[in-house]
Amino acid sequence: MIPKIHSHGQTIQIGTNCIAPMLFSSTRRQLSVEDDQTETLAKYQKLLEDNPRSSLANYRIAELLFNQRKYHASAIACRLALRGDGHPSWTKVWSHVQLGKIFDMTGQRDRAVMQYQFAVETNDNTRGAVDEARELLIKPYEWPVTP
């Protein structure tokens, strides 16, 4: 069975016959970014066709959805990554960090702290994951301010 993620009235089916979210924008730059995101989503959905338990593909989809602020859908993809094949191994630590950020952004600090603690317990500091989790245990995640 191919997992489906529902987010704000949109269905994103991960795997065969995927339905990418319809994104509306008013500028060409936004359309270009959204086209890139749709292409990226399609790329990872193709990986899931080949390996439905791909932790990497599910994690990358979670990142993409998080950046679109589709927190519920991103959390589902993170959980699929955690239950997946575990390759590469860093997907575990970063999925916990990502879930923590989602919980911080949705006002669930207790759940965020638990995810950051899980990340620290992995002892996998790939690309500074444990360091980031420790920082987020002290100060909740906030969207970076862009100029």
C-alpha positions as CSV (number, residue, x, y, z in Angstrom):
1,M,0.0,0.0,0.0
2,I,1.3,3.4,-0.9
3,P,1.1,5.9,2.0
4,K,-0.9,9.1,1.5
5,I,-0.3,12.4,3.3
6,H,-3.2,14.8,3.8
7,S,-2.5,18.4,4.4
8,H,-4.9,21.3,4.4
9,G,-7.3,19.7,2.0
10,Q,-4.5,18.5,-0.3
11,T,-3.5,14.9,-0.8
12,I,0.1,14.0,-1.5
13,Q,0.4,10.4,-2.4
14,I,3.9,9.1,-1.8
15,G,4.7,6.5,-4.4
16,T,3.0,5.4,-7.6
17,N,0.4,7.8,-9.2
18,C,1.5,10.7,-7.0
19,I,-0.4,13.8,-6.8
20,A,1.8,16.8,-6.1
21,P,0.2,19.6,-4.2
22,M,-1.1,22.4,-6.4
23,L,0.7,25.5,-5.4
24,F,-0.5,29.0,-6.3
25,S,1.7,32.0,-6.6
26,S,1.8,35.4,-8.1
27,T,5.4,35.8,-9.3
28,R,7.5,33.9,-11.8
29,R,10.2,33.4,-9.1
30,Q,7.7,31.7,-6.9
31,L,6.5,29.6,-9.8
32,S,10.1,28.6,-10.6
33,V,10.7,27.5,-6.9
34,E,7.4,25.6,-6.9
35,D,8.2,23.9,-10.1
36,D,11.6,22.9,-8.6
37,Q,9.8,21.6,-5.5
38,T,7.3,19.6,-7.6
39,E,10.2,18.1,-9.6
40,T,12.0,17.3,-6.4
41,L,8.9,15.7,-4.9
42,A,8.5,13.6,-8.1
43,K,12.1,12.5,-7.9
44,Y,11.7,11.2,-4.3
45,Q,8.4,9.6,-5.1
46,K,10.2,7.7,-7.9
47,L,12.7,6.5,-5.3
48,L,9.7,5.3,-3.2
49,E,8.4,3.4,-6.2
50,D,11.7,1.5,-6.3
51,N,12.0,1.2,-2.5
52,P,8.7,1.9,-0.6
53,R,10.6,1.8,2.7
54,S,13.3,4.4,1.7
55,S,14.1,6.4,4.7
56,L,16.0,8.9,2.5
57,A,13.1,9.6,0.2
58,N,10.7,10.0,3.0
59,Y,13.1,12.3,4.9
60,R,13.6,14.5,1.8
61,I,9.9,14.7,1.3
62,A,9.5,15.7,4.9
63,E,12.0,18.5,4.4
64,L,10.2,19.7,1.3
65,L,6.9,19.7,3.1
66,F,8.3,21.4,6.2
67,N,9.8,24.2,4.1
68,Q,6.2,24.7,2.6
69,R,5.0,24.8,6.3
70,K,2.9,21.7,5.8
71,Y,3.7,20.5,9.3
72,H,1.3,17.6,9.5
73,A,2.3,16.1,6.2
74,S,6.0,16.7,7.1
75,A,5.5,14.9,10.4
76,I,4.0,11.9,8.7
77,A,6.9,11.7,6.2
78,C,9.4,11.9,9.1
79,R,7.6,9.0,10.9
80,L,7.7,7.0,7.6
81,A,11.5,7.8,7.4
82,L,11.9,6.5,11.0
83,R,10.0,3.3,10.2
84,G,11.8,2.8,6.9
85,D,14.9,1.0,5.9
86,G,17.3,3.2,8.0
87,H,19.5,4.1,5.0
88,P,21.4,6.3,5.3
89,S,21.7,6.0,9.0
90,W,21.7,9.8,9.5
91,T,18.0,9.9,8.5
92,K,17.1,8.8,12.0
93,V,18.8,11.6,13.9
94,W,17.6,14.3,11.4
95,S,14.0,12.9,11.4
96,H,13.9,13.4,15.2
97,V,15.3,16.9,14.8
98,Q,12.8,17.7,12.1
99,L,9.9,16.4,14.2
100,G,11.1,18.5,17.1
101,K,11.0,21.6,14.9
102,I,7.5,20.7,13.7
103,F,6.4,20.4,17.3
104,D,8.0,23.7,18.2
105,M,6.3,25.5,15.3
106,T,3.0,24.1,16.3
107,G,3.3,25.1,20.0
108,Q,4.0,21.6,21.3
109,R,7.2,22.3,23.2
110,D,7.0,19.1,25.4
111,R,6.8,16.9,22.3
112,A,9.6,18.9,20.6
113,V,11.9,18.4,23.6
114,M,11.2,14.7,23.5
115,Q,12.2,14.5,19.9
116,Y,15.4,16.6,20.4
117,Q,16.3,14.2,23.3
118,F,15.8,11.2,21.0
119,A,18.1,12.9,18.5
120,V,20.8,13.4,21.1
121,E,20.5,9.8,22.2
122,T,21.4,8.6,18.7
123,N,24.9,9.9,19.2
124,D,24.9,10.6,15.4
125,N,26.3,14.0,14.9
126,T,26.2,13.9,11.1
127,R,26.3,17.4,9.8
128,G,25.9,18.7,13.4
129,A,22.6,17.1,14.1
130,V,23.3,16.4,17.8
131,D,24.7,19.8,18.3
132,E,21.6,21.4,16.7
133,A,19.3,19.2,18.8
134,R,21.2,20.3,22.0
135,E,20.7,23.9,21.0
136,L,17.1,23.4,20.3
137,L,16.6,21.8,23.8
138,I,17.6,25.2,25.2
139,K,15.9,27.5,22.7
140,P,12.8,26.5,20.6
141,Y,13.1,26.5,16.9
142,E,12.0,29.6,15.0
143,W,11.9,30.3,11.3
144,P,15.1,32.0,10.2
145,V,14.6,35.7,9.5
146,T,15.2,36.5,5.9
147,P,16.2,40.0,4.7
